[in-house]
Amino acid sequence: MFLSRSWKRLGLKSIQPSQTSLLFFTQMSRKLHQQPTTNSISKVALSGNMSPTSLFEYTAGRWLHLDKQQRDARYIEFNIDRLFEKVISLRPSATSVTSCQKIEGGFSKAFIIETDDGRCAVAKLPTSVAGPARHITNSEVATITYLQQKTKIPIPAILDWNDDPANPIGSAYIIMEHAGGVLLQEAWTDMPSDKKVKCIGAICTSILPISELDFPGNDLSSYATALIDSGLARLPPANHPILYQQQASFQGSVHRHLELLKVGQAVFSELLQHSDIRSNAKPTLFHPDLHKRNIFISKDDPTIVTGIIDWQCASVEPAFYYADDVPDFAKVPPEGTLESDERTLCSQAYEVGWALLAPRLGATRKIDEILLRPFRYCHRTWRDGFVPFTHELIQLRDAWKELGFEKDCPVPPLSPEEMSFYKEQLGIYDGLLEFRQDMVETLGVEGDGWVSEDRWEGVKKAHQYFYETIMAAMENDKDREELRTMWPFDQCQPRNRPGSFHCQS
């Protein structure tokens, strides 16, 4: 895709990409996408002479944004020998470890450890990205234990766990049986369409009934207040260094965010009384990341689900929280794509499963999105800028009577000057989102800038060239500086020669 498609929407009129630049971007995009890609889960076989740091460090990939901080947050130092000893102690017939494979995930490191009795165990160690080790470990163990007692979901058995990082292994951990079968992610591509539909049916049969489990509590007021409090807690305090840095125009001042969240609190008082919200607010547990990388199926029969893993972030939420949850194997495809018919079939199969096997979740699909979106954006106003939540409140105000509310809308109307400023910033914000998506697709990276280790050097150079070329094409310093504040990935710094830049690594 051409990056120029979204340049004009950023409101920076001085950008004038040349035909040479467009040709280069096209050629570079093709070259980058021809390189082999790997998922953010990386598998590495460990050998006896492997350095300890390769065990501790994140080695699956790099980030175009905050690379060092991202990798440092996933660094875990622990004692691999004590871990091996613990696994052997859990296997009465084992005397030694014969192989070990490291698997990097976004929030944890996992090690598939095979012992000399031919059996495998999986040791999972949480990184700091996941949250406090003690709470994260206890939560996952409790969730799995509860589900194994209450349901027939195929979840690997927990062999041992410890939530204290000061234990002899040096990290909190969970040791589990290895899931049987093959990872759905690896089997999906070569699976015929009819098998995919049957596989989705089996997944639905296995997991959707958990949404019907009952949990105590239905205090929507506390839930909404917690969302607002979360948004307030993320606002920087007075004199924080970030307040003295140049921000994108749509970021907004702390005062603007405080006023916005105050309006949000008043809105929730009315939203929580709406029948579509109240009738779809039953406390509900569901899998937090139901994608192909977390599902195992039988090697011989894809209609048999052998394991569903990664319950680390599972939580009990109001049912409407899951209204837009769609696994990667059931997403509606863009129109006109080569595989759109097959993917549409998969999407329909999953929706049928929701309707038949999880009526509580299925009902949430019928809620008007305008009612739900304020819940999704209020707690992240500082991260997103003031525009998205403002947009949702305006949308809600415009549809207030149509949605059946009897009281007046608590969202105050904007003055002509405020509306003009909001529309201007909305245009810039939408342009940035499109520009960012173009950059992500052109470079072939994840939304947060993640790229596999084997593609890092090529992608980093391409990103550097994009930045350098776009900045050089701009005619005035004002627009150039504004684009720097909105650039989706890490800033690039000037080279020694005028008009040239290089990216920080």
Residue pairs with C-beta under 8 A, 6 or more apart in sequence:
1 29
1 438
1 441
1 442
2 22
2 25
2 26
2 438
3 17
3 25
3 435
3 438
3 439
3 442
3 466
3 470
4 17
4 21
4 22
4 25
5 434
5 438
6 431
6 434
6 435
6 437
6 438
7 15
7 17
7 435
7 470
8 15
8 431
9 427
9 428
9 430
9 431
9 434
9 435
10 428
10 431
10 432
10 435
10 483
10 486
11 424
11 427
11 428
11 431
12 474
12 479
12 482
12 483
13 479
14 474
14 475
14 476
14 479
15 470
15 473
15 474
15 479
16 473
16 475
17 469
17 470
17 473
18 473
21 469
21 473
24 465
24 469
25 442
25 466
28 442
28 462
28 465
29 441
29 442
29 443
29 444
31 458
32 442
32 443
32 444
32 455
32 458
32 459
32 462
33 444
35 444
35 454
35 455
35 458
36 454
36 455
37 444
37 452
37 455
38 60
38 61
38 452
38 454
39 185
39 293
39 452
40 60
40 61
40 104
40 105
40 106
40 446
40 450
40 452
41 60
41 103
41 104
41 105
41 293
42 59
42 60
42 61
42 103
42 104
42 452
42 453
43 101
43 102
43 103
44 54
44 59
44 101
44 102
44 103
44 104
45 99
45 100
45 101
46 55
46 99
46 100
46 101
46 102
46 111
52 80
55 78
55 80
55 102
56 75
56 76
56 77
56 78
57 71
57 74
57 75
58 70
58 71
58 74
58 75
58 104
58 127
59 102
59 104
59 453
60 104
60 452
60 453
61 450
61 451
61 452
61 453
61 456
62 71
62 450
62 451
62 453
62 456
62 460
63 70
63 71
63 448
63 449
63 450
63 451
64 443
64 445
64 449
64 451
64 459
64 460
64 463
64 489
64 490
64 503
65 448
65 449
65 488
65 489
65 490
66 490
67 449
67 490
67 505
70 450
73 127
73 128
73 129
74 104
74 109
74 127
74 128
74 129
75 127
76 109
76 125
76 127
76 171
77 170
77 171
78 125
78 169
78 170
78 171
79 168
79 169
79 170
80 100
82 168
82 169
82 170
83 111
83 113
83 123
83 169
83 173
84 97
84 100
84 113
86 123
86 160
86 169
86 175
87 94
87 97
87 113
87 115
87 121
87 123
87 175
88 94
88 95
88 96
88 97
88 115
90 121
90 159
90 160
90 175
91 115
91 117
91 119
91 121
93 117
94 115
94 116
94 117
94 119
95 115
95 116
96 115
96 116
97 113
97 114
97 115
97 116
98 114
98 115
98 116
99 113
99 114
100 111
100 112
100 113
100 114
101 111
101 112
102 109
102 110
102 111
103 109
103 110
103 111
103 112
105 310
106 129
107 126
107 127
107 129
107 130
107 312
107 313
108 124
108 125
108 126
108 127
108 130
108 312
109 124
109 125
109 127
110 122
110 123
110 124
110 125
111 122
111 123
111 125
112 120
112 121
112 122
112 178
113 120
113 121
113 122
113 123
114 120
115 121
119 178
120 177
120 178
121 159
121 175
121 176
121 177
121 178
122 156
122 175
122 176
122 177
122 178
122 179
123 173
123 174
123 175
124 173
124 174
124 175
124 176
125 171
125 172
125 173
126 133
126 136
126 137
126 171
126 172
126 312
130 136
130 312
130 313
133 163
133 165
133 171
133 172
134 163
134 164
134 165
134 172
136 172
136 312
137 161
137 162
137 163
137 172
137 173
137 174
138 163
139 312
139 314
140 174
140 311
140 312
140 314
141 158
141 161
141 163
141 174
143 285
143 311
143 314
144 155
144 158
144 311
145 158
147 153
147 155
147 210
147 311
148 155
148 157
150 210
150 213
151 209
151 210
151 213
152 206
153 206
153 207
153 210
153 308
154 179
154 206
154 296
154 305
154 306
154 307
154 308
155 307
155 308
155 309
155 311
156 176
156 177
156 178
156 179
156 307
156 309
157 176
157 177
158 174
158 175
158 176
159 175
159 176
159 177
160 173
160 174
160 175
161 173
161 174
161 175
162 169
162 172
162 173
163 172
164 172
165 171
165 172
167 173
179 296
179 306
179 307
179 309
180 296
180 298
180 306
180 307
181 296
181 297
181 298
181 299
181 304
181 306
181 307
182 296
182 297
182 298
182 299
183 292
183 293
183 295
183 296
184 199
184 292
184 293
184 295
184 296
184 297
184 329
185 291
185 292
185 293
185 295
187 297
187 299
187 302
188 196
188 292
188 329
191 199
191 302
193 342
193 345
195 302
195 303
196 302
196 329
196 342
196 345
196 346
196 349
197 345
197 346
197 349
198 302
198 303
199 297
199 302
199 303
200 329
200 330
200 346
200 349
200 350
200 353
201 303
201 349
201 353
202 297
202 302
202 303
202 304
202 305
203 290
203 295
203 305
203 329
203 353
204 349
204 350
204 353
204 354
204 356
204 357
204 358
205 353
205 357
206 305
206 308
207 287
207 290
207 308
208 353
208 354
208 357
208 358
208 361
209 357
209 358
210 285
210 286
210 287
211 284
211 285
211 286
211 319
211 322
211 358
211 360
211 361
212 358
212 359
212 360
213 284
213 285
214 282
214 283
215 283
215 284
215 285
215 316
216 283
217 283
217 316
218 281
218 282
218 283
220 272
220 277
220 278
220 281
220 318
221 272
223 318
224 265
224 268
224 271
224 272
224 375
225 265
225 268
227 268
227 375
227 378
227 379
228 261
228 264
228 265
228 268
228 378
228 379
230 379
231 257
231 261
231 264
231 378
231 379
231 380
231 381
231 382
232 258
232 261
234 379
234 380
234 381
234 382
234 383
235 254
235 257
235 258
235 382
236 242
236 243
236 254
236 382
238 254
243 254
246 481
246 485
247 485
248 385
248 428
248 432
248 482
248 485
248 486
249 425
249 428
249 482
250 385
250 386
250 387
250 425
250 426
250 428
250 429
250 432
251 385
251 386
252 260
252 381
252 385
252 386
252 387
256 386
257 381
257 382
257 386
260 381
260 386
260 389
260 390
260 393
261 378
261 381
263 393
263 410
263 411
263 412
264 374
264 378
264 389
264 393
266 410
267 374
267 393
267 396
267 410
267 411
268 374
268 378
269 410
270 405
270 407
270 409
270 410
271 277
271 371
271 374
271 375
272 278
274 371
274 403
274 404
274 405
275 404
276 366
276 367
276 368
276 371
277 320
277 367
277 371
279 363
280 318
280 319
280 320
280 323
280 360
280 363
280 364
280 367
281 318
281 319
281 320
282 318
282 319
282 360
283 316
283 317
283 318
283 319
284 316
284 317
284 318
284 319
284 321
284 322
284 360
284 361
285 314
285 315
285 316
286 314
286 317
286 322
286 325
286 361
287 294
287 308
287 311
287 314
288 310
288 311
288 312
288 313
288 314
288 315
289 310
289 313
290 308
290 325
290 327
291 327
291 328
291 329
292 327
292 328
292 329
294 308
294 309
294 310
295 305
295 307
295 308
295 309
296 305
296 306
296 307
296 308
296 309
297 303
297 304
297 305
297 306
298 304
298 305
298 306
319 360
319 361
319 363
319 364
320 364
320 367
320 372
320 375
321 375
322 361
322 364
323 361
323 364
323 365
323 367
323 372
324 369
324 372
325 361
326 332
326 347
326 350
327 350
329 346
329 350
330 346
330 347
330 349
330 350
330 351
331 343
331 347
332 343
332 344
332 347
333 339
333 340
333 343
333 344
333 347
334 340
337 343
351 362
351 365
354 361
354 362
354 365
355 362
356 362
368 399
368 403
370 392
370 395
370 396
370 399
370 403
371 396
371 403
373 392
373 395
373 396
374 389
374 392
374 393
374 396
377 384
377 388
377 389
377 392
378 389
381 388
381 389
385 425
385 429
386 425
387 422
387 425
387 426
387 429
388 429
390 422
391 426
393 411
394 411
394 414
394 422
396 403
396 409
396 411
397 409
397 411
397 413
400 409
400 411
414 422
428 486
432 486
432 488
435 486
435 488
436 447
436 488
439 463
439 466
439 488
439 489
440 446
440 447
440 488
442 462
442 466
443 451
443 459
443 462
443 463
443 466
444 451
444 455
444 459
445 451
445 459
449 488
449 489
449 490
451 459
460 503
460 505
463 489
463 492
463 503
464 492
464 501
464 502
464 503
467 487
467 492
467 501
467 503
468 492
468 500
468 501
468 502
470 483
471 480
471 483
471 492
471 499
471 501
472 499
472 500
474 480
474 483
484 491
489 503
490 503
490 504
491 503
491 504
492 501
492 502
492 503
492 504
493 501
493 502
493 503
493 504
494 500
494 501
494 502
495 501
495 502
